Amino acid sequence: MKVKVKKLYQGKYVDLRDYQVKKAIKKREPIVVFYQGKKMTLTPEALKERKLEFNKRQFVSKVNPNQKYTLYSYLFIPDKEETEEEKLKELSKLVL
């Protein structure tokens, strides 16, 4: 699942909706968060272990007023950028 965020809470935390996190954990798939050209990958294990709840308040969706959600916060740590050499090395492993 891919999520693009516009801002970080307190300048360092990314907020994800609880239903997004629960869905990714259930499907055993990571959430890839994009922020200002950087990306952070949260594995299902990281989604469970690194979750912080600063605010227990329930929010109402603007798109679907019947849907309520809480926010889970995660420290935004961008993934290490792969160099071109590392990308080529990975591609060569796939070909061989």
Backbone as ProteinMPNN parsed JSONL, in Angstrom:
{"seq_chain_A": "MKVKVKKLYQGKYVDLRDYQVKKAIKKREPIVVFYQGKKMTLTPEALKERKLEFNKRQFVSKVNPNQKYTLYSYLFIPDKEETEEEKLKELSKLVL", "coords_chain_A": {"N_chain_A": [[0.849, -1.161, 0.0], [0.546, 2.236, -0.801], [1.2, 5.448, 0.463], [0.881, 8.895, 0.398], [2.105, 11.68, 2.068], [1.57, 15.045, 3.196], [2.553, 16.592, 5.251], [4.478, 16.401, 8.304], [3.825, 15.288, 11.612], [4.742, 17.245, 14.325], [7.021, 17.711, 12.914], [8.472, 15.367, 12.524], [7.048, 12.955, 12.647], [5.01, 10.633, 10.918], [1.601, 10.427, 10.204], [-0.742, 7.858, 10.111], [-3.829, 6.465, 9.117], [-5.869, 4.436, 11.222], [-7.327, 2.323, 10.011], [-5.946, 1.923, 7.634], [-3.496, 0.93, 8.515], [-4.297, -1.413, 9.881], [-5.396, -2.867, 7.751], [-3.129, -3.285, 6.105], [-1.538, -4.825, 7.827], [-3.167, -7.069, 8.141], [-3.21, -8.05, 5.503], [-0.593, -8.634, 5.305], [1.272, -6.927, 4.103], [3.585, -4.317, 3.228], [3.541, -0.789, 4.105], [4.247, 1.897, 2.111], [5.496, 4.983, 2.574], [5.432, 8.206, 1.259], [7.135, 11.26, 1.287], [7.945, 14.47, 0.528], [9.638, 13.705, -1.688], [11.079, 11.656, -0.551], [11.121, 8.28, 0.676], [9.637, 5.94, 2.942], [9.585, 2.701, 4.116], [7.34, 0.685, 5.767], [7.204, -2.3, 7.297], [4.895, -5.031, 7.972], [5.548, -5.933, 10.549], [6.942, -3.745, 11.601], [4.879, -1.911, 11.559], [3.311, -2.824, 13.636], [5.078, -2.762, 15.864], [6.358, -0.208, 16.019], [4.445, 1.689, 16.396], [2.971, 4.682, 17.558], [0.757, 6.399, 19.663], [-0.333, 9.452, 19.846], [-2.616, 10.841, 20.06], [-5.774, 10.024, 21.027], [-8.095, 10.707, 19.931], [-11.045, 10.46, 17.929], [-11.532, 10.8, 14.47], [-13.608, 12.079, 11.818], [-14.217, 10.968, 8.601], [-13.858, 13.055, 5.754], [-14.695, 12.407, 3.236], [-16.289, 10.118, 3.504], [-18.664, 10.361, 5.68], [-19.643, 8.473, 7.475], [-17.535, 6.978, 8.265], [-15.151, 6.533, 10.77], [-12.002, 7.264, 12.295], [-8.83, 6.72, 13.951], [-5.573, 8.121, 14.531], [-2.378, 6.739, 13.907], [0.955, 7.191, 14.751], [4.204, 7.32, 13.319], [7.717, 7.4, 13.527], [9.369, 9.225, 11.109], [11.629, 7.822, 9.113], [13.57, 7.916, 6.479], [14.032, 5.504, 3.829], [17.147, 3.946, 2.983], [18.802, 5.285, 0.271], [19.223, 3.668, -2.802], [22.123, 3.148, -4.718], [23.038, 3.576, -8.185], [24.708, 1.496, -8.903], [24.098, -0.501, -7.013], [21.456, -1.015, -7.769], [21.815, -2.07, -10.357], [23.231, -4.363, -9.694], [21.288, -5.81, -8.277], [19.432, -6.205, -10.348], [20.959, -7.804, -12.064], [21.115, -10.126, -10.576], [18.518, -11.014, -10.744], [18.286, -11.644, -13.431], [20.123, -13.703, -13.862]], "CA_chain_A": [[0.0, 0.0, 0.0], [1.325, 3.464, -0.902], [0.552, 6.597, 1.079], [1.635, 10.137, 0.238], [1.738, 12.632, 3.116], [1.962, 16.42, 2.889], [3.292, 17.163, 6.366], [4.807, 15.502, 9.407], [3.425, 15.749, 12.932], [5.898, 17.731, 15.076], [8.16, 17.752, 12.014], [9.206, 14.101, 12.428], [6.186, 11.775, 12.688], [4.011, 10.485, 9.874], [0.347, 9.913, 10.748], [-1.483, 6.953, 9.242], [-5.148, 6.124, 9.664], [-5.87, 3.096, 11.821], [-7.82, 1.295, 9.091], [-4.886, 1.638, 6.658], [-2.519, 0.094, 9.209], [-4.913, -2.725, 10.131], [-5.537, -3.551, 6.459], [-1.795, -3.716, 5.678], [-1.113, -5.927, 8.717], [-3.992, -8.237, 7.808], [-2.762, -8.564, 4.202], [0.846, -8.892, 5.438], [1.978, -6.136, 3.104], [4.137, -3.089, 3.807], [3.045, 0.518, 3.693], [5.336, 2.751, 1.646], [5.099, 6.368, 2.813], [6.19, 9.172, 0.474], [7.098, 12.621, 1.826], [8.917, 15.375, -0.086], [10.587, 12.982, -2.528], [11.714, 10.565, 0.191], [10.155, 7.233, 0.995], [9.884, 5.096, 4.106], [8.831, 1.457, 4.032], [6.978, 0.101, 7.057], [6.779, -3.694, 7.177], [3.823, -5.331, 8.927], [6.122, -6.016, 11.893], [7.218, -2.37, 12.028], [3.584, -1.267, 11.803], [2.864, -3.242, 14.973], [6.038, -2.453, 16.915], [6.793, 1.186, 16.072], [3.257, 2.55, 16.456], [2.801, 5.6, 18.681], [-0.545, 7.054, 19.639], [-0.268, 10.714, 20.564], [-3.953, 11.379, 20.175], [-6.774, 8.957, 20.969], [-9.3, 11.304, 19.368], [-11.585, 9.889, 16.694], [-11.808, 11.764, 13.415], [-14.638, 11.666, 10.871], [-13.757, 11.122, 7.222], [-14.539, 14.1, 4.982], [-15.259, 11.762, 2.053], [-17.339, 9.211, 3.959], [-18.978, 10.786, 7.047], [-19.952, 7.325, 8.337], [-16.285, 6.318, 8.641], [-14.369, 7.196, 11.799], [-10.672, 6.675, 12.401], [-7.835, 7.342, 14.825], [-4.285, 8.213, 13.857], [-1.186, 6.109, 14.466], [2.13, 7.955, 14.334], [5.461, 6.583, 13.147], [8.86, 8.265, 13.292], [9.711, 9.158, 9.689], [13.028, 7.513, 8.833], [13.599, 7.541, 5.055], [14.814, 4.335, 3.424], [18.453, 4.243, 2.408], [18.729, 5.383, -1.187], [20.082, 2.729, -3.522], [22.933, 3.74, -5.78], [22.837, 2.925, -9.489], [25.475, 0.248, -8.894], [23.317, -1.483, -6.258], [20.293, -1.373, -8.582], [22.289, -2.954, -11.421], [23.602, -5.63, -9.063], [20.028, -6.508, -8.005], [18.872, -6.616, -11.642], [21.751, -8.903, -12.593], [20.735, -11.325, -9.808], [17.218, -11.465, -11.261], [18.467, -12.177, -14.788], [20.88, -14.962, -13.794]], "C_chain_A": [[0.906, 1.238, 0.0], [0.52, 4.62, -0.329], [1.457, 7.812, 0.898], [1.157, 11.113, 1.313], [2.289, 14.013, 2.772], [2.78, 17.043, 4.012], [3.517, 16.099, 7.439], [4.342, 16.128, 10.715], [4.68, 16.072, 13.727], [7.175, 17.708, 14.231], [8.915, 16.452, 11.859], [8.349, 12.839, 12.434], [5.199, 11.789, 11.527], [2.771, 9.873, 10.524], [-0.36, 9.061, 9.709], [-2.814, 6.622, 9.914], [-5.155, 4.667, 10.142], [-6.339, 2.012, 10.858], [-6.804, 0.963, 8.003], [-3.872, 0.662, 7.275], [-3.066, -1.316, 9.415], [-5.036, -3.536, 8.841], [-4.189, -4.089, 5.984], [-1.296, -4.886, 6.529], [-1.874, -7.197, 8.36], [-3.538, -8.884, 6.492], [-1.284, -8.932, 4.203], [1.644, -8.186, 4.346], [2.496, -4.853, 3.75], [3.357, -1.847, 3.362], [4.271, 1.337, 3.312], [4.829, 4.186, 1.735], [6.022, 7.286, 2.016], [6.001, 10.556, 1.079], [8.252, 13.418, 1.233], [10.026, 14.637, -0.842], [11.332, 11.852, -1.828], [10.663, 9.52, 0.497], [10.615, 6.451, 2.217], [8.999, 3.862, 3.961], [8.61, 0.917, 5.431], [6.456, -1.308, 6.824], [5.63, -3.941, 8.146], [4.336, -5.405, 10.374], [6.391, -4.619, 12.449], [5.917, -1.627, 12.32], [3.06, -1.605, 13.19], [3.766, -2.685, 16.066], [6.329, -0.967, 17.093], [5.647, 2.182, 16.212], [3.257, 3.4, 17.73], [1.422, 6.227, 18.556], [-0.468, 8.307, 20.498], [-1.673, 11.219, 20.89], [-4.965, 10.247, 20.026], [-8.085, 9.453, 20.348], [-9.741, 10.602, 18.091], [-11.907, 11.015, 15.732], [-12.89, 11.194, 12.507], [-14.121, 11.966, 9.467], [-14.563, 12.203, 6.512], [-15.238, 13.507, 3.762], [-16.446, 10.883, 2.427], [-17.665, 9.534, 5.425], [-19.319, 9.645, 8.005], [-18.687, 6.63, 8.836], [-15.512, 7.171, 9.647], [-13.021, 6.503, 11.898], [-9.854, 7.403, 13.467], [-6.516, 7.335, 14.059], [-3.204, 7.479, 14.631], [0.005, 6.871, 13.91], [3.36, 7.063, 14.3], [6.574, 7.589, 12.882], [9.274, 8.097, 11.833], [11.213, 9.003, 9.528], [13.09, 7.049, 7.385], [14.45, 6.296, 4.821], [16.148, 4.8, 2.875], [18.304, 4.249, 0.895], [19.703, 4.399, -1.826], [20.869, 3.484, -4.586], [22.644, 2.991, -7.074], [23.542, 1.571, -9.527], [24.716, -0.852, -8.15], [22.1, -1.947, -7.05], [20.689, -2.344, -9.692], [22.651, -4.332, -10.872], [22.346, -6.468, -8.783], [19.407, -7.023, -9.299], [19.645, -7.811, -12.213], [21.447, -10.207, -11.852], [19.434, -11.909, -10.351], [17.358, -12.13, -12.626], [19.147, -13.549, -14.751], [20.138, -16.049, -13.152]], "O_chain_A": [[1.908, 1.281, 0.714], [-0.674, 4.759, -0.593], [2.648, 7.764, 1.207], [-0.043, 11.347, 1.456], [3.338, 14.135, 2.139], [3.606, 17.921, 3.766], [2.855, 15.062, 7.476], [4.446, 17.339, 10.907], [5.593, 15.249, 13.795], [8.281, 17.687, 14.772], [9.911, 16.411, 11.136], [8.881, 11.746, 12.241], [4.627, 12.828, 11.196], [2.873, 8.921, 11.298], [-0.553, 9.484, 8.569], [-2.895, 6.515, 11.138], [-4.529, 3.794, 9.54], [-5.812, 0.9, 10.879], [-6.793, -0.159, 7.495], [-3.45, -0.301, 6.635], [-2.373, -2.298, 9.151], [-4.808, -4.746, 8.838], [-4.108, -5.223, 5.512], [-0.699, -5.827, 6.006], [-1.288, -8.277, 8.287], [-3.488, -10.108, 6.379], [-0.775, -9.476, 3.223], [2.558, -8.755, 3.749], [1.908, -4.361, 4.712], [2.62, -1.87, 2.377], [5.217, 1.456, 4.091], [3.866, 4.562, 1.066], [7.245, 7.162, 2.088], [4.879, 10.982, 1.352], [9.415, 13.063, 1.425], [11.209, 14.918, -0.652], [12.135, 11.161, -2.455], [9.471, 9.819, 0.57], [11.809, 6.319, 2.487], [7.799, 3.978, 3.712], [9.557, 0.714, 6.19], [5.394, -1.494, 6.229], [5.411, -3.139, 9.054], [3.646, -4.991, 11.305], [6.107, -4.339, 13.613], [5.865, -0.803, 13.232], [2.437, -0.769, 13.845], [3.278, -2.19, 17.082], [6.528, -0.515, 18.221], [5.867, 3.392, 16.152], [3.508, 2.903, 18.828], [0.979, 6.547, 17.453], [-0.53, 8.235, 21.725], [-1.88, 11.933, 21.871], [-4.999, 9.583, 18.99], [-9.059, 8.706, 20.255], [-8.914, 10.2, 17.273], [-12.473, 12.04, 16.111], [-13.071, 9.979, 12.432], [-13.651, 13.068, 9.183], [-15.785, 12.268, 6.642], [-16.251, 14.037, 3.304], [-17.478, 10.898, 1.756], [-16.996, 9.022, 6.323], [-19.288, 9.832, 9.221], [-18.755, 5.786, 9.729], [-15.252, 8.353, 9.421], [-12.904, 5.309, 11.623], [-10.146, 8.542, 13.831], [-6.368, 6.628, 13.062], [-3.121, 7.581, 15.855], [0.05, 7.164, 12.716], [3.533, 6.176, 15.136], [6.395, 8.524, 12.101], [9.504, 6.981, 11.369], [11.975, 9.938, 9.775], [12.709, 5.919, 7.081], [15.444, 6.062, 5.508], [16.266, 5.913, 2.363], [17.742, 3.321, 0.313], [20.865, 4.315, -1.43], [20.33, 4.355, -5.269], [22.072, 1.901, -7.056], [23.033, 0.616, -10.112], [24.69, -2.0, -8.595], [21.745, -3.126, -7.016], [19.987, -3.324, -9.943], [22.401, -5.349, -11.52], [22.334, -7.676, -9.017], [18.91, -8.148, -9.345], [19.046, -8.724, -12.78], [21.518, -11.282, -12.446], [19.262, -13.126, -10.413], [16.628, -13.07, -12.939], [18.79, -14.445, -15.515], [20.654, -17.16, -13.029]]}, "name": "protein", "num_of_chains": 1, "seq": "MKVKVKKLYQGKYVDLRDYQVKKAIKKREPIVVFYQGKKMTLTPEALKERKLEFNKRQFVSKVNPNQKYTLYSYLFIPDKEETEEEKLKELSKLVL"}
